[in-house]
């Protein structure tokens, strides 16, 4: 149980999912789905996830620990109802600042749907929440202000990063923050 919880926390599953009654609601509520699937289906979902879910590369023991935690923390009675998240990629991408300026290297699951197609940079789903790993300069949580400073010149803040500066005007930056689920000016 402890190993499974540690894995869920380390992998930042709550960036998109609710697990143990805590997390974001961008994707399937794991408290509701854990008891509706058998262990093999859960293992497959973790080992060979859907397109916008990160590939974690867990071994069989690590996967079993995550599944044990999900089953232990979820109420079996909650498994009676569930939902499927469905987004229209075309609508989300059409006017997206993330898609046009960040999507070549990054992906994110946002309220408007999946954004980006890149795998070179980290998946930015839930970047402004407490569930995203503290990876802003200084190992802090990301905020719109830290993102703004990062985009100005990432190499000043982290000299070995491969990311180049991303110049955004105030309007596009505000839209980007909103697309990622943050509030501009925070």
C-alpha positions as CSV (number, residue, x, y, z in Angstrom):
1,X,0.0,0.0,0.0
2,X,2.8,2.5,1.0
3,X,4.7,1.7,-2.2
4,X,1.6,2.2,-4.4
5,X,0.8,5.5,-2.8
6,X,4.4,6.7,-3.2
7,X,4.3,5.7,-6.9
8,X,1.0,7.5,-7.4
9,X,2.5,10.6,-5.8
10,X,5.8,10.4,-7.6
11,X,4.2,9.8,-11.0
12,X,1.8,12.8,-10.2
13,X,-1.2,10.8,-11.3
14,X,-3.4,13.4,-9.6
15,X,-2.4,16.0,-12.1
16,X,-5.2,14.6,-14.2
17,X,-7.0,11.9,-12.1
18,X,-8.8,11.8,-8.7
19,X,-7.3,9.0,-6.5
20,X,-8.0,8.5,-2.8
21,X,-10.5,11.4,-3.0
22,X,-7.9,13.9,-4.1
23,X,-6.8,15.3,-7.4
24,X,-7.8,17.0,-10.6
25,X,-10.8,16.0,-12.6
26,X,-9.3,16.3,-16.1
27,X,-9.5,12.5,-16.7
28,X,-11.1,9.4,-15.3
29,X,-11.8,9.4,-11.5
30,X,-9.7,6.4,-10.4
31,X,-11.8,6.0,-7.2
32,X,-14.8,5.2,-9.4
33,X,-13.1,3.1,-12.0
34,X,-10.8,0.9,-9.8
35,X,-13.5,-1.5,-8.8
36,X,-15.1,-1.6,-12.3
37,X,-12.1,-3.1,-13.9
38,X,-10.2,-6.3,-13.2
39,X,-6.6,-6.2,-12.3
40,X,-5.5,-7.2,-15.8
41,X,-7.4,-4.3,-17.3
42,X,-5.9,-1.9,-14.8
43,X,-2.4,-3.2,-15.5
44,X,-2.9,-2.7,-19.2
45,X,-4.2,0.8,-18.7
46,X,-1.1,1.7,-16.7
47,X,1.4,-0.2,-18.9
48,X,-0.1,0.8,-22.3
49,X,-2.0,4.0,-21.6
50,X,-4.1,6.0,-24.0
51,X,-2.4,8.6,-26.2
52,X,-2.3,11.6,-23.9
53,X,-1.3,9.7,-20.8
54,X,2.4,9.6,-20.0
55,X,4.2,6.2,-20.4
56,X,5.7,5.5,-17.0
57,X,7.7,2.4,-17.7
58,X,6.8,0.6,-14.5
59,X,7.7,-2.9,-14.0
60,X,5.2,-5.6,-13.0
61,X,5.8,-5.1,-9.2
62,X,5.5,-1.4,-9.4
63,X,2.3,-1.7,-11.4
64,X,0.8,-4.1,-8.9
65,X,1.7,-1.7,-6.1
66,X,-0.2,1.1,-7.8
67,X,-3.2,-1.1,-8.4
68,X,-3.2,-2.3,-4.8
69,X,-3.2,1.3,-3.6
70,X,-6.0,2.3,-6.0
71,X,-8.1,-0.7,-4.9
72,X,-7.4,-0.1,-1.2
73,X,-8.1,3.7,-1.4
74,X,-11.3,3.5,-3.6
75,X,-14.7,2.7,-2.1
76,X,-16.1,-0.4,-3.9
77,X,-19.5,1.2,-3.8
78,X,-18.3,4.1,-5.9
79,X,-17.7,1.7,-8.8
80,X,-21.3,1.7,-9.7
81,X,-21.1,4.8,-11.9
82,X,-18.4,6.2,-14.1
83,X,-17.9,8.5,-17.1
84,X,-15.7,8.6,-20.1
85,X,-13.9,11.8,-20.9
86,X,-14.3,12.7,-24.6
87,X,-12.8,15.7,-26.2
88,X,-12.8,17.1,-29.7
89,X,-9.1,17.5,-30.7
90,X,-9.9,19.7,-33.6
91,X,-11.8,22.3,-31.6
92,X,-9.2,22.5,-28.9
93,X,-6.3,22.9,-31.3
94,X,-7.8,25.5,-33.6
95,X,-7.3,28.6,-31.4
96,X,-4.8,27.2,-28.9
97,X,-1.7,29.1,-28.0
98,X,-0.4,26.0,-26.3
99,X,-0.9,24.0,-29.5
100,X,0.9,26.5,-31.7
101,X,3.6,27.6,-29.4
102,X,4.3,24.7,-27.0
103,X,2.6,21.6,-28.6
104,X,5.6,20.6,-30.8
105,X,7.5,19.6,-27.7
106,X,4.9,19.2,-25.0
107,X,1.5,17.7,-24.3
108,X,-1.2,18.6,-21.8
109,X,-4.6,17.5,-20.9
110,X,-6.7,20.7,-20.4
111,X,-10.3,21.5,-19.8
112,X,-10.7,22.0,-23.6
113,X,-9.2,18.6,-24.3
114,X,-5.8,17.1,-25.1
115,X,-3.3,19.6,-26.4
116,X,0.1,19.2,-28.1
117,X,1.8,16.2,-29.8
118,X,5.3,16.6,-28.6
119,X,7.3,14.2,-26.4
120,X,10.6,16.1,-26.1
121,X,9.4,18.1,-23.1
122,X,7.4,17.1,-20.0
123,X,3.7,16.6,-20.1
124,X,2.3,19.8,-18.6
125,X,-1.1,18.4,-17.5
126,X,-2.1,20.1,-14.2
127,X,1.1,22.2,-14.2
128,X,-0.4,24.9,-11.9
129,X,-1.8,22.5,-9.3
130,X,-0.3,21.0,-6.2
131,X,-0.3,17.6,-7.9
132,X,2.4,18.6,-10.5
133,X,5.9,17.7,-9.4
134,X,7.8,20.8,-8.0
135,X,10.0,21.3,-10.9
136,X,10.0,25.1,-11.4
137,X,13.4,26.7,-10.8
138,X,14.4,26.1,-7.2
139,X,12.3,22.9,-7.2
140,X,9.1,24.9,-6.5
141,X,5.6,24.5,-7.7
142,X,4.7,26.2,-11.0
143,X,2.7,29.4,-11.0
144,X,1.9,31.7,-13.9
145,X,4.7,34.0,-12.7
146,X,7.3,31.3,-12.6
147,X,6.1,30.1,-16.1
148,X,6.4,33.7,-17.4
149,X,10.0,34.0,-16.1
150,X,10.8,30.6,-17.5
151,X,9.5,31.4,-21.0
152,X,11.5,34.6,-21.1
153,X,14.8,32.7,-21.1
154,X,14.9,29.1,-19.7
155,X,18.7,28.9,-20.0
156,X,19.2,31.7,-17.5
157,X,17.3,29.7,-14.9
158,X,18.5,26.3,-15.9
159,X,21.7,26.5,-18.0
160,X,21.6,23.0,-19.3
161,X,18.0,23.0,-20.5
162,X,17.4,22.4,-24.2
163,X,14.4,24.7,-24.2
164,X,14.8,28.0,-26.0
165,X,13.0,31.3,-25.0
166,X,9.3,31.5,-26.1
167,X,8.2,35.1,-26.8
168,X,4.6,35.6,-26.0
169,X,2.7,38.9,-26.0
170,X,0.5,39.6,-22.9
171,X,-2.7,38.4,-24.6
172,X,-1.2,35.1,-25.7
173,X,0.5,34.5,-22.3
174,X,-2.9,35.1,-20.6
175,X,-4.6,32.6,-23.0
176,X,-1.8,30.0,-22.4
177,X,-2.2,30.3,-18.6
178,X,-6.0,29.9,-19.0
179,X,-5.5,26.9,-21.3
180,X,-3.3,25.2,-18.7
181,X,-5.8,25.8,-15.9
182,X,-4.2,28.8,-14.2
183,X,-5.3,32.3,-13.4
184,X,-3.2,35.0,-15.0
185,X,-1.5,37.3,-12.5
186,X,-1.3,34.7,-9.8
